[in-house]
Amino acid sequence: QVQLVESGGGLVQAGGSLRLSCAVSTRSFNALAMGWFRQAPGKEREFVAAISWRGNTLYADSAKGRFTISRDNAKKMFYLQMNSLKPEDTAVYYCTSAGTIAAMRESTNNVWGQGTLVTVSS
């Protein structure tokens, strides 16, 4: 069984930075892929970034060059560092876990956090 809790959302001006954190409760943390999705008002939930149990990463085009995903296996935590934020980044961000990055993107057996709101002002 896996439980996830996000934190770190808030209000930031365009060009600023935020770091989102996700705490994971599972004995199998090191064997899971972890990632982030987001959902803006009136839009579908979209993939943002993922990291495999080996540490390989994958980013959506919108995140490349601005966002960095990382994990700390000892702390059972993973993070999304967001730099150069834009108003279009405004969304509820959800952390998630699955067996692999491919399975995560399929979203058939993901475990989700409750979401944390990121608002980027102009």
WOFEN-V82978 format. One record per residue. N is the residue number from 0. SS is DSSP state (H for helix, E for strand, L for the rest). OMEGA is omega in degrees with one decimal (none if undefined). NEAR is the number of other ideal C-beta (glycine too) atoms within 12 Angstrom. Layout:
n=N ss=SS omega=OMEGA near=NEAR
n=N ss=SS omega=OMEGA near=NEAR
//
This chain:
n=0 ss=L omega=-176.5 near=10
n=1 ss=L omega=171.8 near=27
n=2 ss=E omega=-178.6 near=20
n=3 ss=E omega=178.7 near=35
n=4 ss=E omega=178.6 near=24
n=5 ss=E omega=171.6 near=36
n=6 ss=E omega=174.5 near=24
n=7 ss=L omega=177.3 near=27
n=8 ss=L omega=179.7 near=31
n=9 ss=E omega=-179.4 near=22
n=10 ss=E omega=179.6 near=16
n=11 ss=E omega=176.6 near=26
n=12 ss=E omega=176.7 near=18
n=13 ss=L omega=-176.8 near=19
n=14 ss=L omega=-179.4 near=17
n=15 ss=L omega=-175.4 near=22
n=16 ss=L omega=171.8 near=23
n=17 ss=E omega=171.4 near=33
n=18 ss=E omega=175.4 near=28
n=19 ss=E omega=179.0 near=43
n=20 ss=E omega=175.5 near=30
n=21 ss=E omega=175.9 near=44
n=22 ss=E omega=-173.6 near=27
n=23 ss=E omega=177.2 near=35
n=24 ss=E omega=176.6 near=19
n=25 ss=L omega=175.1 near=22
n=26 ss=L omega=-177.0 near=12
n=27 ss=L omega=-175.4 near=19
n=28 ss=H omega=-174.7 near=27
n=29 ss=H omega=-178.2 near=22
n=30 ss=H omega=-174.9 near=19
n=31 ss=L omega=167.3 near=35
n=32 ss=E omega=-179.0 near=38
n=33 ss=E omega=-179.3 near=53
n=34 ss=E omega=-179.0 near=52
n=35 ss=E omega=168.8 near=54
n=36 ss=E omega=175.1 near=38
n=37 ss=E omega=178.0 near=37
n=38 ss=E omega=177.6 near=24
n=39 ss=L omega=179.1 near=23
n=40 ss=L omega=178.1 near=13
n=41 ss=L omega=-178.7 near=8
n=42 ss=L omega=177.2 near=14
n=43 ss=L omega=174.6 near=12
n=44 ss=L omega=-176.3 near=24
n=45 ss=E omega=177.3 near=24
n=46 ss=E omega=179.2 near=30
n=47 ss=E omega=-175.6 near=39
n=48 ss=E omega=178.0 near=42
n=49 ss=E omega=176.4 near=40
n=50 ss=E omega=-178.9 near=37
n=51 ss=L omega=178.4 near=28
n=52 ss=L omega=176.5 near=26
n=53 ss=L omega=-178.1 near=16
n=54 ss=L omega=174.4 near=18
n=55 ss=L omega=-175.3 near=18
n=56 ss=E omega=177.1 near=28
n=57 ss=E omega=-177.8 near=25
n=58 ss=E omega=167.3 near=24
n=59 ss=L omega=180.0 near=24
n=60 ss=L omega=-178.8 near=13
n=61 ss=L omega=-176.6 near=23
n=62 ss=L omega=-175.4 near=32
n=63 ss=L omega=178.3 near=16
n=64 ss=L omega=-179.1 near=13
n=65 ss=L omega=-176.4 near=26
n=66 ss=E omega=176.6 near=36
n=67 ss=E omega=175.9 near=25
n=68 ss=E omega=179.4 near=40
n=69 ss=E omega=178.6 near=24
n=70 ss=E omega=177.1 near=34
n=71 ss=E omega=-174.6 near=19
n=72 ss=L omega=-179.7 near=21
n=73 ss=L omega=-179.1 near=9
n=74 ss=L omega=-174.0 near=16
n=75 ss=L omega=179.5 near=25
n=76 ss=E omega=166.0 near=27
n=77 ss=E omega=-164.4 near=42
n=78 ss=E omega=169.4 near=30
n=79 ss=E omega=174.8 near=45
n=80 ss=E omega=-176.6 near=24
n=81 ss=E omega=178.6 near=38
n=82 ss=L omega=178.5 near=21
n=83 ss=L omega=-175.4 near=23
n=84 ss=L omega=-179.4 near=33
n=85 ss=L omega=177.5 near=25
n=86 ss=H omega=179.4 near=19
n=87 ss=H omega=173.1 near=20
n=88 ss=H omega=179.4 near=38
n=89 ss=L omega=-177.0 near=28
n=90 ss=E omega=165.4 near=34
n=91 ss=E omega=-178.9 near=27
n=92 ss=E omega=-178.1 near=45
n=93 ss=E omega=169.7 near=35
n=94 ss=E omega=-174.2 near=44
n=95 ss=E omega=176.9 near=43
n=96 ss=E omega=177.3 near=43
n=97 ss=E omega=-177.5 near=33
n=98 ss=L omega=179.7 near=25
n=99 ss=L omega=175.8 near=24
n=100 ss=H omega=179.2 near=30
n=101 ss=H omega=178.0 near=19
n=102 ss=H omega=178.6 near=22
n=103 ss=H omega=-178.4 near=33
n=104 ss=H omega=175.2 near=26
n=105 ss=H omega=174.8 near=17
n=106 ss=L omega=178.0 near=22
n=107 ss=L omega=-177.4 near=13
n=108 ss=L omega=-179.9 near=18
n=109 ss=L omega=167.3 near=30
n=110 ss=E omega=-171.7 near=30
n=111 ss=E omega=167.0 near=29
n=112 ss=L omega=-175.5 near=33
n=113 ss=L omega=179.8 near=19
n=114 ss=L omega=174.3 near=25
n=115 ss=E omega=-172.8 near=31
n=116 ss=E omega=173.3 near=25
n=117 ss=E omega=178.2 near=36
n=118 ss=E omega=-179.5 near=25
n=119 ss=E omega=-178.3 near=29
n=120 ss=E omega=177.8 near=16
n=121 ss=L omega=none near=15
//
